Amino acid sequence: MAQRLSEADVRRIAELARLELSAEEVELFSKQLTDILAYADALQQADTTGIAPTSHPLAATGVWRADEEVASLDRNVVVAAAPGASVHAGLFKVPKVL
C-alpha cells in the first residue's frame, strides 16, 4: 500500500511550487494525493504477464513529413502590415514583456 502523503509533505511541495494553500486545501490535497499514489501503487500490482512492454499505447504513424520548401508570406508585406514595424530594418515593435 502507498504511504500517506502527510500535510507537512503537501506544505513542502506547495512551498517549492511557490503556492499559498489554506489549511483546508492542505488537508484536501493530502488526501487526494494519497489516493492518487495508492491508485498508482495498485496499477503497479497489476499482472502484466504476457503483455509486451510499450512506451506508447498507440502506434505513431505519420509523425514525420518530408522536409519540403514551401512558399511563405512576402517579408516586406508582413512587416509593412505590422504596426510600429520598420520595413528597412525588418523589425517589429512589440510591447514590453517585463
Summary of the structure (lengths in Angstrom):
residues: 98
radius of gyration: 26.3
end to end distance: 47.1
largest distance: 67.0
contacts: 143
relative contact order: 0.09
helix: 40%
strand: 2%
